[in-house]
């Protein structure tokens, strides 16, 4: 059975995780304005509630709560022995894909890809229907970020998880995000090199609006395109921050127009209206406009639903 789904590039300015066994939070997640909803079977669900969470997610996937936006399930990783249990219960055509936690290397993606292929075949689904967001939470994962991103065509994004990462390196949150600056940059670079979406770690100081704004500003400097949000209350601020502004779009269009003038003058670079015009700045401007076009297409699709 086929369900409408957005077939363009993933738009993930805001990912909202919600525990799979809590009906109240599940309903609240779908009433939010998050771009992507992630139903959790891993960390947010205690061992005693795993079966209940699987059953609850199955009910949700077959309910009127589901809309046009991408819905993912964060499964349990291979070493838990619960991965296949999760897939056997919650794999459903309405599901966009899975968040694979604690991805450490390319082999993890290759094995999971094979499991998804078998599941799709058994369900009579098109091969490649299920997409993967790889959640990188360890030093090994950060060092293998590019190989993880390119190990399967299903991988559409890399998501950084700072809490597990800091626990692994025995570090702690420091001033101005110093302790996670390097891994954030490495994951963003790997994602861009692989052509997938870089998604930032959540800001864990809930309620600290100014701190969240600083966190996002730094993430944008590093090239991130969205982040995991801890609460629906953060969505409006985060989504606005990761959506190009009218001024940014106008500046991008002006840079492209001025570049054409520069080319007509047989020059490779120039400074016009206080802006440095060069192939890299033009490339960045075109990417910004393309990202806005992607966002507009996504929002139009979701609203039609």
C-alpha positions in Angstrom: 0.0 0.0 0.0 1.4 3.4 -1.0 1.1 6.6 1.1 1.9 10.1 0.0 5.4 11.1 0.9 7.8 13.9 0.2 10.2 12.7 -2.5 12.4 15.8 -2.5 15.6 16.3 -0.4 15.1 15.9 3.3 14.2 19.1 5.1 15.2 18.7 8.8 15.5 22.1 10.4 13.8 20.6 13.5 13.8 16.9 14.6 11.5 16.2 17.5 12.2 13.0 19.4 9.4 11.5 21.5 9.4 8.3 23.6 7.5 5.5 21.9 5.7 4.2 25.0 4.2 7.5 26.1 0.9 8.1 24.3 0.6 11.7 25.6 4.0 12.7 24.2 3.3 10.9 20.9 0.1 12.9 20.4 1.9 16.1 21.4 4.7 15.5 18.9 2.3 15.2 16.0 0.5 18.4 17.1 3.8 20.2 16.9 5.2 22.1 13.9 8.4 20.0 13.8 9.7 19.2 10.3 10.5 15.6 11.3 9.0 13.5 14.1 11.2 10.7 15.5 9.4 8.0 17.5 12.0 6.6 20.0 12.5 2.9 20.9 16.0 3.4 22.3 17.2 5.7 25.1 13.9 7.2 26.0 12.3 3.8 26.5 13.3 1.7 29.5 13.9 -2.0 28.9 10.7 -3.0 30.6 8.7 -0.8 28.2 10.2 -1.8 24.9 7.3 -4.1 23.9 4.8 -1.6 24.9 6.6 1.1 22.9 6.7 -1.1 19.7 2.9 -1.7 20.1 2.3 2.0 20.7 4.3 3.0 17.6 2.5 0.5 15.5 -0.9 1.9 16.5 0.4 5.5 15.8 1.6 4.5 12.3 -1.9 3.2 11.5 -3.8 6.1 13.0 -4.9 9.6 11.9 -2.0 11.2 13.7 0.3 10.5 10.7 0.5 13.3 8.3 2.6 14.2 5.3 5.8 15.0 7.1 8.7 12.5 7.5 8.3 10.1 10.4 11.3 8.1 11.6 11.8 5.5 14.3 14.9 5.4 16.4 15.6 1.7 16.8 17.9 -0.1 19.1 21.4 -0.8 17.8 22.7 -4.2 16.7 24.5 -5.0 20.0 21.3 -4.9 22.0 19.8 -7.8 20.1 16.6 -5.8 19.7 17.1 -4.4 16.2 15.2 -7.1 14.3 12.5 -7.1 16.9 12.0 -3.4 16.3 11.9 -3.9 12.5 9.6 -6.8 12.6 7.1 -4.8 14.6 7.3 -1.2 13.4 8.4 -1.4 9.7 5.5 0.2 7.9 4.9 1.9 4.5 4.0 5.1 6.3 7.4 5.3 7.9 10.0 7.4 6.1 12.9 5.6 7.7 14.9 4.9 10.8 17.4 6.7 13.0 20.2 4.3 13.6 21.9 5.1 17.0 25.5 4.6 17.9 26.6 4.0 14.3 30.3 3.4 14.6 31.5 2.5 11.1 30.4 1.7 7.5 29.8 -1.9 8.4 26.9 -0.9 10.7 25.2 0.8 7.8 25.8 -2.0 5.4 24.3 -4.6 7.7 21.3 -2.4 8.5 20.8 -1.7 4.8 20.7 -5.4 4.2 18.1 -5.9 6.9 15.9 -3.1 5.5 16.2 -4.5 2.0 14.9 -7.9 3.3 12.1 -6.2 5.3 11.0 -4.2 2.2 11.0 -7.4 0.1 8.9 -9.3 2.7 6.4 -6.4 2.9 6.1 -6.1 -0.9 7.6 -2.6 -0.7 9.9 -0.8 -3.2 13.6 -1.3 -2.5 15.1 1.8 -0.9 11.8 3.1 0.6 13.3 3.3 4.1 15.9 6.0 4.6 18.5 6.2 7.4 19.6 9.0 9.6 22.9 7.9 11.2 23.3 9.1 14.7 27.0 9.6 15.6 27.6 9.4 19.3 31.2 8.1 19.8 34.7 9.1 18.9 34.9 6.2 16.5 31.8 7.4 14.7 33.1 10.9 14.4 36.3 9.6 12.9 34.4 7.4 10.5 31.7 10.0 9.7 32.3 10.2 5.9 32.5 6.4 5.4 29.2 6.0 7.4 27.6 8.7 5.3 28.6 7.0 2.0 28.1 3.3 3.1 24.5 3.2 1.9 22.4 5.1 -0.5 19.7 5.1 2.2 21.7 7.5 4.4 20.1 10.9 4.1 21.6 12.7 7.1 24.2 12.6 9.8 23.0 13.5 13.3 25.4 14.4 16.1 24.7 13.2 19.7 26.9 15.1 22.0 25.9 13.6 25.4 27.1 10.0 24.6 30.1 11.5 22.8 31.2 13.4 25.9 30.6 10.4 28.1 32.9 8.3 25.8 35.7 10.8 25.9 35.2 11.6 29.6 34.7 15.2 28.7 32.1 17.8 29.7 30.3 20.8 28.3 32.5 23.8 28.4 32.4 27.5 27.7 31.2 28.4 24.2 30.8 24.8 23.2 34.5 24.2 23.1 34.4 20.5 23.9 32.1 19.6 21.0 33.3 22.1 18.4 35.7 19.7 16.7 33.3 16.7 16.3 30.5 19.1 15.2 32.7 20.5 12.5 33.9 17.0 11.4 30.4 15.7 11.1 29.2 18.7 9.2 32.2 18.4 6.8 31.6 14.7 6.3 27.9 15.2 5.6 28.6 18.0 3.1 31.3 15.9 1.4 28.8 13.0 1.1 25.9 15.1 0.0 23.7 14.4 3.0 22.1 16.7 5.5 24.2 17.7 8.6 21.9 17.8 11.7 23.3 19.2 15.0 23.1 17.9 18.5 20.4 19.2 20.8 21.1 22.1 23.2 20.7 20.4 26.6 20.1 23.5 28.7 16.4 23.5 28.3 14.9 27.0 28.9 18.1 28.9 28.2 16.8 30.7 25.1 19.9 33.0 24.7 22.2 30.0 25.1 20.1 28.1 22.4 20.5 31.1 20.1 24.3 31.1 20.5 24.4 27.3 20.0 22.5 27.7 16.7 24.6 30.6 15.5 27.7 28.5 16.0 26.1 25.6 14.3 25.3 27.7 11.2 28.9 28.9 11.1 29.9 25.2 10.9 27.4 24.4 8.1 24.6 22.6 9.9 21.1 22.7 8.4 19.0 21.8 11.4 19.1 20.3 14.9 17.4 17.9 17.3 15.0 19.8 19.6 14.4 18.8 23.2 11.0 20.3 23.4 8.2 21.5 21.1 8.7 25.0 22.7 12.0 25.3 20.9 10.6 24.5 17.4 9.5 28.0 16.4 12.8 29.6 17.3 15.0 26.8 15.7 12.9 26.6 12.5 13.1 30.4 12.0 16.9 30.4 12.6 17.5 27.6 10.0 15.2 29.3 7.4 17.0 31.8 5.1 15.7 35.3 5.7 14.5 37.7 3.1 17.6 39.8 3.5 19.8 36.7 3.0 17.9 35.7 -0.1 18.0 39.2 -1.6 21.7 39.4 -0.9 22.2 36.0 -2.6 20.3 37.1 -5.7 22.3 40.3 -5.8 25.6 38.5 -5.6 24.6 36.3 -8.5 23.5 39.3 -10.6 26.8 41.2 -9.7 28.8 38.1 -10.7 27.3 38.3 -14.2 28.4 41.9 -14.5 31.9 40.9 -13.3 32.0 38.1 -15.9 30.9 40.5 -18.7 33.8 42.7 -17.7 36.2 39.7 -18.1 37.0 39.6 -14.4 37.0 36.6 -12.1 36.5 38.6 -8.9 35.4 42.0 -7.8 34.1 44.1 -5.0 30.7 45.6 -5.7 28.4 47.4 -3.2 30.7 46.3 -0.4 30.4 42.6 -1.3 33.2 40.4 -2.4 32.1 38.7 -5.6 34.0 35.5 -6.5 33.2 31.9 -7.6 33.0 30.7 -4.0 30.6 33.5 -2.9 28.5 32.8 -6.0 28.4 29.1 -5.2 27.3 29.8 -1.7 24.6 32.1 -2.9 23.2 29.5 -5.3 23.2 26.9 -2.6 21.3 29.2 -0.3 18.6 29.8 -2.9 18.4 26.1 -3.7 17.9 25.3 0.0 15.1 27.9 0.2 13.5 26.3 -2.8 13.8 22.9 -1.1 12.1 24.3 2.1 9.3 25.9 0.1 8.6 22.6 -1.8 8.6 20.7 1.5 6.2 23.2 3.2 3.9 23.2 0.3 3.7 19.4 0.3 3.1 19.2 4.1 0.4 21.9 4.0 -1.5 20.0 1.2 -1.7 17.1 3.6 
